[in-house]
Amino acid sequence: MEKSFVKGLAVLEALARAGRPRGVTDLARELGMTKSNAHRLLQALVATGFARHDAEAGQYSAAPKLWELGMRVLAQVEVRDKAAAQLRQLARRSGEWVNLAIRDGIHVLFIERLEDGETVRGGYVGVRAPAHALATGKMLLAHAPAAVQQEAARRPQAFTARTIVDGAALLAELRRVRARGHASNRGEWREMVNSIAAPIWDGGAEPVAAVGITGPHQRMTLARQRELLALLLDSAAAISRRMGGGALGVAPVARG
């Protein structure tokens, strides 16, 4: 294992546990390393946003980025647990694949996938995919901060002939998705695959995740998507209530 990486994690953990700013000498003594080594590791943590440096006091403290990452991991575990029963039911009733995804910058990270009510084994869970080309991704981007939306719209990558590659068109699509409360993907990432998605709320200003129904285009026609939409929105609303997001009114979203 890379020694510098391990030592850097030790420094970060010491900062996080302290609950107060720490000096280089103090940290070096506690961790049994030289001051120069401790200083180098602290500078790396500052450069990557995991630590803050008070130059006047000559002290370091853990930055909010560490808390943000921890909260994302916690939310990922929590939403998978609280969504499990609804996802199984949705997979069985729809007869299609059901996905659960969270946003990772301008990508989505799939944290669950079920077929016939059972988790799909293999490499799909943990896969990062381009948000602008997916129904779950569009749903999450539609409620993301403006800076994230602008980044996604800067140079959208084409994956099929149907992928939205014009930035202005993508931003317009995100506005429509936000207004109607659900998103669709019609062969925009994989030519023969269509999907629809709805948001899952936990009481915050952004959805904590998105749930989607995916299937081959022969089955997932526009008519079939309309049939499945009510089922999808009801499931997303039920999961949101379990996550504490019922007050945000997911269920009353227009279903047209």
RAMO-V908126 format. One line per field, one symbol per residue. phi: phi as a letter, one per 20 degrees, with the letter a starting at -180 (. if undefined). Layout:
# RAMO-V908126
phi->???
This chain:
# RAMO-V908126
phi->.fffffffffffffffffmbfcefffffffemcffffffffffffffenebddeffemccbfeggfffffffffffffffffegfffffffffemcfcdcccecmdcddfdabcclndffepeffnfebfffdcffffffffdfggffffffefbfeedbfeffdegffffffffffffenbcccdmedcgecdbcbceddcoefdffacdcdcafffeefgfffffeffffffffffffffendffemfgfggde
